[in-house]
Amino acid sequence: MTPRKILIITNRIPYPLKDGGNLAMNAMIEGYYKAGWQVSLLAMNTTKHYVKREQLKKLFTHLHSFTWVDIDNRLKWTDIARNFFFGKEPEHAKRFYSETFRAQLKETLVAVNPDVVQVESVYLSTYLPVIKKYADAVTVLRMHNVEYQVWQGLSRKTKNRIKSFYLDSLSIRVRNFERAAWKDYDLLLAITEKDAHLVQRLEEVTNIIVAPFSIEADKIDFNTDNEQWVGYHIGAMDWQPNYDGMRWFLSKAWPKIHNVIPKFEFYFAGRGMPDEFKKKSIAGIHCMDEVADAKEFIADKKILIVPLWSGGGIRVKILEAMAAGKVVITTSKGIKGIEAKPVEHYLRAHSPDDFAKAIKWCLENKQQAQEMATRARNLIMEKYEQTSVIKHVIEEVEELLKRKRH
């Protein structure tokens, strides 16, 4: 039987596998590949997440094809101002539009002749007319977030009135752009149940299923023997919600934690670490900048702390930590999209006192904390394992292909 052909389009190179976005995209790529599909990848190599040509040549060599286009998507204040005053689409969609990429997309569609085209960012929806013109394919949008909520959350959080006004305006335009895009795809893949319900409240769409971020169980290190009961956090610090969360944690929560548990140590790392964090000298705090090996950084640390207040989608690092048997302390926003219950699977915290009490409880009740972590691991293995997630997606896609062919 001839394998199904899929073209996956991404707005960045899914590499290195150190942050949630790249991991989520790679999970879909590998999921289709392991299911026996012929997978082609067309990616933007952007200035913000640039990968050198020498590295690119070594990536995704097992796929049917891997093509990339260099894209200059740097933020320019003149473009932001022009878009704010005169544009209808969000500036983000404009930044990801390129005639060079459009030409390469056309060429790739003709060469691959895919059964399915999966787009990994709503901002790439500006290319949908080209996809529909040059491919008789089922079109799929992978929704890593409901994007407007990210900007809406940042708008509400900032104290700068001018910045808040701009972000509020941006969130409205992103919302309008998203709502229009959702109706143009054959299938929407929401990463959480909550996102799916929100989409259905905003638009009368029935072509949506939940396909959470999936993990490969055999690639998760599960060894609790050599763990130290210290705290850690790892995440891209050039993503605003991560930066805001860590800044709050260091300035607001840590003084309380250090006062209650003076000997407790906290380590954090991530791409795009700002100088303000690297230069801080705080007792008990260890800023590790960007680490070469995330697994090695995580391996000997027991307590993942995620002080997140905004952002959509699902926290990949929390899923991986739970699968590895770590204890997780996070906010309601941090656990969003994961079917975990406080106390049963993780500890929920919002105030500095909450974080201090949660950490203190873990250190004084290590056996109970480990039992909680084990329950969380079992939950992740049951609900978020890659094979079962991709199987559900493929069943939906196959049904759409049958309808399209008849």
Sequence and secondary structure as in RCSB ss.txt:
>XXXX:A:sequence
MTPRKILIITNRIPYPLKDGGNLAMNAMIEGYYKAGWQVSLLAMNTTKHYVKREQLKKLFTHLHSFTWVDIDNRL
KWTDIARNFFFGKEPEHAKRFYSETFRAQLKETLVAVNPDVVQVESVYLSTYLPVIKKYADAVTVLRMHNVEYQV
WQGLSRKTKNRIKSFYLDSLSIRVRNFERAAWKDYDLLLAITEKDAHLVQRLEEVTNIIVAPFSIEADKIDFNTD
NEQWVGYHIGAMDWQPNYDGMRWFLSKAWPKIHNVIPKFEFYFAGRGMPDEFKKKSIAGIHCMDEVADAKEFIAD
KKILIVPLWSGGGIRVKILEAMAAGKVVITTSKGIKGIEAKPVEHYLRAHSPDDFAKAIKWCLENKQQAQEMATR
ARNLIMEKYEQTSVIKHVIEEVEELLKRKRH
>XXXX:A:secstr
    EEEEEESS   STTSHHHHHHHHHHHHHHHTT EEEEEEEEESTT   HHHHTTSSTTSSEEEEEEE    
 HHHHHHHHHH SS HHHHHT  HHHHHHHHHHHHHH  SEEEES GGGGGGHHHHHHH   EEEEEESS HHHH
HHHHHHH   HHHHHHHHHHHHHHHHHHHHHHTTSSEEEESSHHHHHHHHHHS    EEE    B GGGS    T
T EEEEEEE  TTSHHHHHHHHHIIIIIHHHHHHH TT  EEEE TT  HHHHT   TTEEE  S S HHHHHHT
EEEEEE   S  S  HHHHHHHHTT EEEE TTTTTTS   BTTTBEE  SHHHHHHHHHHHHH HHHHHHHHHH
HHHHHHHHSBHHHHHHHHHHHHHHHHHHHH 
